[in-house]
Amino acid sequence: MRCMRTLLQLGLCAVPMLSPLLASATPKQIDEAVPTLAFADFYKRPIGPRGLEPSARLLASADSRVELSGFVARGAEPGLAILAPVPVVLGDEDEGLADDLPAAVAYLHWTTPDVAAAIAACVGAMRVVGRLELGRRPEADGRSSFVRLLADHVKCAR
């Protein structure tokens, strides 16, 4: 009983300390004028008999500046960055077609070497602002991309 009371007191002391942490964990937009696009907005749900179909929101965002938050897939070829909604580690060259990439990913291309360095330096979640490009295009890793973000600004979540 005494142990339970001590644990309860510790828990009550920790709650006020958590509120600033939770507030800082909520991402704020890099630029208020740039709309935020979520990976959940990429494709229509539920997935129908025709497979993945781009959502109206994704199509409306084409060729405009958007902010996208996610994780860079680790293990991608140098000079290549894939932004995913969850942390992903890509396989070696012998299992490239068996990667666990989610359906909704965006290939990142950058406008300057500074942006490339910022992407490489971020460990964990990041927010990226840039011009959204849509349409099938072959990438340097042999895959085809449908969503690309021409990044001009990167901010690490940490």
BALOBA-1460 file (C-alpha; in Angstrom, 3 decimals):
// residues 158
<rec num="1" residu="m" x="0.000" y="0.000" z="0.000"/>
<rec num="2" residu="r" x="2.801" y="2.375" z="0.911"/>
<rec num="3" residu="c" x="4.528" y="1.538" z="-2.380"/>
<rec num="4" residu="m" x="1.349" y="2.334" z="-4.343"/>
<rec num="5" residu="r" x="1.014" y="5.695" z="-2.587"/>
<rec num="6" residu="t" x="4.639" y="6.560" z="-3.400"/>
<rec num="7" residu="l" x="4.164" y="5.611" z="-7.058"/>
<rec num="8" residu="l" x="0.986" y="7.702" z="-7.213"/>
<rec num="9" residu="q" x="2.797" y="10.697" z="-5.724"/>
<rec num="10" residu="l" x="5.634" y="10.306" z="-8.236"/>
<rec num="11" residu="g" x="3.123" y="10.109" z="-11.053"/>
<rec num="12" residu="l" x="1.335" y="13.246" z="-9.905"/>
<rec num="13" residu="c" x="4.644" y="15.080" z="-9.702"/>
<rec num="14" residu="a" x="5.578" y="14.015" z="-13.217"/>
<rec num="15" residu="v" x="2.337" y="15.166" z="-14.882"/>
<rec num="16" residu="p" x="3.084" y="18.924" z="-14.659"/>
<rec num="17" residu="m" x="6.538" y="18.282" z="-16.123"/>
<rec num="18" residu="l" x="5.065" y="16.404" z="-19.096"/>
<rec num="19" residu="s" x="2.860" y="19.220" z="-20.363"/>
<rec num="20" residu="p" x="5.741" y="21.385" z="-21.704"/>
<rec num="21" residu="l" x="7.261" y="18.290" z="-23.300"/>
<rec num="22" residu="l" x="4.001" y="17.382" z="-24.999"/>
<rec num="23" residu="a" x="3.514" y="20.956" z="-26.195"/>
<rec num="24" residu="s" x="6.988" y="21.016" z="-27.722"/>
<rec num="25" residu="a" x="6.387" y="17.638" z="-29.393"/>
<rec num="26" residu="t" x="3.545" y="19.124" z="-31.429"/>
<rec num="27" residu="p" x="5.179" y="20.251" z="-34.663"/>
<rec num="28" residu="k" x="4.707" y="23.856" z="-35.685"/>
<rec num="29" residu="q" x="4.758" y="24.821" z="-39.323"/>
<rec num="30" residu="i" x="8.019" y="26.170" z="-40.696"/>
<rec num="31" residu="d" x="6.174" y="28.807" z="-42.705"/>
<rec num="32" residu="e" x="2.560" y="29.672" z="-41.876"/>
<rec num="33" residu="a" x="1.832" y="30.526" z="-45.530"/>
<rec num="34" residu="v" x="2.785" y="27.025" z="-46.708"/>
<rec num="35" residu="p" x="0.062" y="24.376" z="-46.298"/>
<rec num="36" residu="t" x="0.935" y="21.142" z="-44.539"/>
<rec num="37" residu="l" x="0.380" y="17.919" z="-46.449"/>
<rec num="38" residu="a" x="0.210" y="14.597" z="-44.599"/>
<rec num="39" residu="f" x="1.124" y="11.190" z="-45.987"/>
<rec num="40" residu="a" x="-2.447" y="10.125" z="-45.176"/>
<rec num="41" residu="d" x="-3.578" y="12.711" z="-47.766"/>
<rec num="42" residu="f" x="-1.689" y="11.035" z="-50.626"/>
<rec num="43" residu="y" x="-4.167" y="8.381" z="-51.703"/>
<rec num="44" residu="k" x="-7.907" y="7.766" z="-51.613"/>
<rec num="45" residu="r" x="-9.161" y="5.480" z="-48.869"/>
<rec num="46" residu="p" x="-10.216" y="2.758" z="-48.828"/>
<rec num="47" residu="i" x="-8.021" y="1.350" z="-51.569"/>
<rec num="48" residu="g" x="-10.333" y="0.218" z="-54.337"/>
<rec num="49" residu="p" x="-10.163" y="-2.393" z="-57.082"/>
<rec num="50" residu="r" x="-7.991" y="-0.066" z="-59.205"/>
<rec num="51" residu="g" x="-5.318" y="0.055" z="-56.486"/>
<rec num="52" residu="l" x="-3.819" y="3.292" z="-55.175"/>
<rec num="53" residu="e" x="-5.443" y="6.410" z="-56.601"/>
<rec num="54" residu="p" x="-4.168" y="9.919" z="-55.806"/>
<rec num="55" residu="s" x="-6.478" y="11.912" z="-53.557"/>
<rec num="56" residu="a" x="-8.042" y="15.200" z="-54.589"/>
<rec num="57" residu="r" x="-5.897" y="16.972" z="-51.965"/>
<rec num="58" residu="l" x="-2.662" y="15.545" z="-53.391"/>
<rec num="59" residu="l" x="-3.644" y="16.467" z="-56.949"/>
<rec num="60" residu="a" x="-4.632" y="19.990" z="-55.844"/>
<rec num="61" residu="s" x="-1.222" y="20.421" z="-54.172"/>
<rec num="62" residu="a" x="0.746" y="19.559" z="-57.318"/>
<rec num="63" residu="d" x="3.265" y="22.214" z="-58.406"/>
<rec num="64" residu="s" x="2.746" y="24.238" z="-55.225"/>
<rec num="65" residu="r" x="4.842" y="24.655" z="-52.072"/>
<rec num="66" residu="v" x="3.902" y="22.325" z="-49.229"/>
<rec num="67" residu="e" x="5.329" y="21.193" z="-45.924"/>
<rec num="68" residu="l" x="5.716" y="17.457" z="-45.373"/>
<rec num="69" residu="s" x="6.827" y="15.774" z="-42.136"/>
<rec num="70" residu="g" x="8.401" y="12.347" z="-41.940"/>
<rec num="71" residu="f" x="11.535" y="10.249" z="-41.651"/>
<rec num="72" residu="v" x="14.280" y="9.731" z="-44.222"/>
<rec num="73" residu="a" x="14.574" y="6.061" z="-45.119"/>
<rec num="74" residu="r" x="18.009" y="4.896" z="-43.997"/>
<rec num="75" residu="g" x="20.134" y="2.801" z="-46.304"/>
<rec num="76" residu="a" x="19.180" y="4.653" z="-49.464"/>
<rec num="77" residu="e" x="21.909" y="5.273" z="-51.994"/>
<rec num="78" residu="p" x="24.129" y="8.297" z="-51.383"/>
<rec num="79" residu="g" x="22.621" y="11.404" z="-52.915"/>
<rec num="80" residu="l" x="19.130" y="9.965" z="-52.622"/>
<rec num="81" residu="a" x="16.528" y="10.611" z="-49.921"/>
<rec num="82" residu="i" x="13.109" y="9.038" z="-49.499"/>
<rec num="83" residu="l" x="10.759" y="10.609" z="-46.964"/>
<rec num="84" residu="a" x="8.391" y="8.128" z="-45.308"/>
<rec num="85" residu="p" x="5.691" y="8.492" z="-42.623"/>
<rec num="86" residu="v" x="7.500" y="6.011" z="-40.338"/>
<rec num="87" residu="p" x="11.174" y="5.164" z="-39.761"/>
<rec num="88" residu="v" x="12.304" y="2.693" z="-42.433"/>
<rec num="89" residu="v" x="15.581" y="0.912" z="-43.105"/>
<rec num="90" residu="l" x="16.070" y="-0.120" z="-46.724"/>
<rec num="91" residu="g" x="17.583" y="-3.493" z="-47.511"/>
<rec num="92" residu="d" x="20.921" y="-4.189" z="-49.108"/>
<rec num="93" residu="e" x="21.361" y="-4.381" z="-52.850"/>
<rec num="94" residu="d" x="20.356" y="-8.061" z="-52.922"/>
<rec num="95" residu="e" x="16.933" y="-7.394" z="-51.433"/>
<rec num="96" residu="g" x="16.095" y="-4.052" z="-53.019"/>
<rec num="97" residu="l" x="12.719" y="-5.161" z="-54.325"/>
<rec num="98" residu="a" x="11.739" y="-6.553" z="-50.921"/>
<rec num="99" residu="d" x="11.986" y="-3.254" z="-49.019"/>
<rec num="100" residu="d" x="9.323" y="-2.373" z="-46.500"/>
<rec num="101" residu="l" x="8.604" y="1.074" z="-47.913"/>
<rec num="102" residu="p" x="5.047" y="2.212" z="-47.244"/>
<rec num="103" residu="a" x="2.883" y="3.074" z="-50.240"/>
<rec num="104" residu="a" x="2.935" y="6.782" z="-49.407"/>
<rec num="105" residu="v" x="6.502" y="8.078" z="-49.710"/>
<rec num="106" residu="a" x="8.041" y="11.147" z="-51.301"/>
<rec num="107" residu="y" x="11.418" y="11.273" z="-53.000"/>
<rec num="108" residu="l" x="13.345" y="14.330" z="-51.871"/>
<rec num="109" residu="h" x="15.335" y="16.358" z="-54.366"/>
<rec num="110" residu="w" x="17.118" y="19.486" z="-53.179"/>
<rec num="111" residu="t" x="17.786" y="22.905" z="-54.572"/>
<rec num="112" residu="t" x="21.129" y="23.607" z="-52.856"/>
<rec num="113" residu="p" x="23.954" y="21.660" z="-51.197"/>
<rec num="114" residu="d" x="22.937" y="23.247" z="-47.872"/>
<rec num="115" residu="v" x="19.545" y="21.525" z="-48.061"/>
<rec num="116" residu="a" x="21.221" y="18.203" z="-48.917"/>
<rec num="117" residu="a" x="23.515" y="18.592" z="-45.896"/>
<rec num="118" residu="a" x="20.550" y="19.418" z="-43.633"/>
<rec num="119" residu="i" x="18.690" y="16.314" z="-44.819"/>
<rec num="120" residu="a" x="21.751" y="14.132" z="-44.211"/>
<rec num="121" residu="a" x="22.315" y="15.654" z="-40.761"/>
<rec num="122" residu="c" x="18.785" y="15.028" z="-39.470"/>
<rec num="123" residu="v" x="18.370" y="11.883" z="-37.423"/>
<rec num="124" residu="g" x="14.741" y="11.066" z="-36.779"/>
<rec num="125" residu="a" x="11.755" y="13.113" z="-37.822"/>
<rec num="126" residu="m" x="12.059" y="16.188" z="-40.016"/>
<rec num="127" residu="r" x="9.853" y="18.750" z="-41.710"/>
<rec num="128" residu="v" x="10.584" y="19.617" z="-45.297"/>
<rec num="129" residu="v" x="9.198" y="22.488" z="-47.369"/>
<rec num="130" residu="g" x="9.382" y="22.523" z="-51.127"/>
<rec num="131" residu="r" x="7.533" y="22.318" z="-54.433"/>
<rec num="132" residu="l" x="5.493" y="19.150" z="-54.863"/>
<rec num="133" residu="e" x="5.865" y="17.278" z="-58.145"/>
<rec num="134" residu="l" x="3.598" y="14.429" z="-59.223"/>
<rec num="135" residu="g" x="3.853" y="11.837" z="-61.976"/>
<rec num="136" residu="r" x="5.813" y="8.673" z="-62.646"/>
<rec num="137" residu="r" x="9.537" y="9.263" z="-62.981"/>
<rec num="138" residu="p" x="12.515" y="6.881" z="-62.786"/>
<rec num="139" residu="e" x="14.868" y="7.543" z="-59.875"/>
<rec num="140" residu="a" x="18.600" y="6.903" z="-59.459"/>
<rec num="141" residu="d" x="17.963" y="3.781" z="-57.345"/>
<rec num="142" residu="g" x="16.028" y="2.029" z="-60.110"/>
<rec num="143" residu="r" x="12.614" y="2.628" z="-58.562"/>
<rec num="144" residu="s" x="9.908" y="4.825" z="-60.039"/>
<rec num="145" residu="s" x="8.569" y="7.692" z="-57.964"/>
<rec num="146" residu="f" x="5.123" y="9.225" z="-58.170"/>
<rec num="147" residu="v" x="5.511" y="11.943" z="-55.493"/>
<rec num="148" residu="r" x="8.586" y="14.158" z="-55.277"/>
<rec num="149" residu="l" x="9.369" y="17.177" z="-53.154"/>
<rec num="150" residu="l" x="11.898" y="19.677" z="-54.484"/>
<rec num="151" residu="a" x="13.126" y="20.698" z="-51.024"/>
<rec num="152" residu="d" x="14.247" y="24.238" z="-50.303"/>
<rec num="153" residu="h" x="13.972" y="24.207" z="-46.489"/>
<rec num="154" residu="v" x="14.527" y="21.447" z="-43.889"/>
<rec num="155" residu="k" x="14.034" y="21.486" z="-40.141"/>
<rec num="156" residu="c" x="14.949" y="18.599" z="-37.880"/>
<rec num="157" residu="a" x="12.337" y="17.743" z="-35.250"/>
<rec num="158" residu="r" x="15.009" y="17.485" z="-32.538"/>
